[in-house]
Amino acid sequence: MDADDSPAGGGSPLTPEAKELCHTKLPPSLRNELKARAARLDTPRTLEDVFSAALHAWAEEPEEPNTPPVKLTSAAPFTTQLPAGQWTEHKRVCAAREVTFAQGAARAVRRWLEDHPEAWQTRQPGKTRRIIVCNQKGGVGKTTVTLGMGQAASEGAAYFDEVLTLLKRNSVRNREAIDRLSQLTASELRVLLVDYDPQGHLTKQLGMEVLEAKGPSLAKAMLGTLDGSLADLVVPLTDARFGGRLHLLPACHDAFLLDAGLAGHRSRARTLEAALEPLEADYDLILIDAPPSLGLSMDAALHYGRRRSGEATGQSGCLVVVQAEDSSADAFDLLMDQIQDAMRDSTVSIELLGLVVNLYDASRGYIATSSLEGWQAMDEIRCVGIIPDLKEQREAVRVRLPLFTHSPDGAQSIELRTTWKEIS
């Protein structure tokens, strides 16, 4: 049975009692998401069942005019069983709509996924995820992880599939990476990166200018002195990989004075929330690149990341970045103390979403390996990612490009994608 040659006509009655093989092609992201979604339905179903349901629904309902095609350049062979006659019926529908069999199957799957969203994909007011990427020690790579999570969450499915294609060119060398990524799908979320660190590393890494102290800024919005809308300061990343979904709220030089301004503010714990809340309707995820600070601005960030009333566990909270060395452990203890104080003082719940060990290099010997074992053995927080210390991230910073653009199939990019899925 042809996968994606010219469509053929003809039809036959469907007979669910009998089965026949269907040979076609699907992008790995669509196949993986279909399988995962089928398993997570209220009444779990098999991949075979939902694929059949997708073809049936697509055949029954006409497409909207100018429906965009599914990109099939990275499509892989897909074989399953269908009720006898359904694949022949699918070919007839494809002939009528003047699309190939594989294109029709891919569109059917895409429509089924759109019609059966997961709870987190259903936009609801007040349901924006808020993740504070933090540690009290500078230099551990909070900015790298913040940007990495934003890239992984917003990356387009077609680009994700192309990474698998790149890795498969040397399948022996990349077998483990292929196996891991084959279990994932692109999230394609709308993401706002907030450079909340006065040093502005996130803003600079993306080749953008830190805002001038005399102009509008997040700090002024928090202190109630902003003239205008904070949304006017947001800058989209133009890389097509992120489909216009990844945006940045740049840092400003006046953030160094934020703690002093918050000291006299009556509702200082709510200031970051008050500033960012008007932007939440435009985003599925807001990532805060927090400063290495124990000050009032960090208290405001922790309050913003708290679990809100009605919010599911594991949605918002703190993602802690460390390195495999002793000073990170000291900083981690300070952060835990600050989180406990914030929860006690404000009577809120602040979740620890996970721990990321950044810049890991086992060749550094016992200090690194034993520290990693210690992080992985912790009871109070789960280790969700280990990012290797490689040159690609430093190169990306030098050329002012996102890592996924500079090295989409590199080991660091792969680890950041799998880390995102661990907390998503």
Helices and strands as residue ranges (DSSP letters): E 15-26, H 28-39, H 47-60, E 76-84, H 86-97, H 101-115, G 119-121, E 129-134, H 142-154, H 157-168, H 175-181, E 191-195, H 201-205, H 218-223, G 230-233, E 235-236, G 240-242, E 246-249, G 253-257, H 258-263, G 268-270, H 271-276, G 277-282, E 285-289, H 296-304, E 317-322, H 326-346, E 352-360, G 362-364, H 366-376, E 383-388, H 391-399, H 403-406, H 411-423
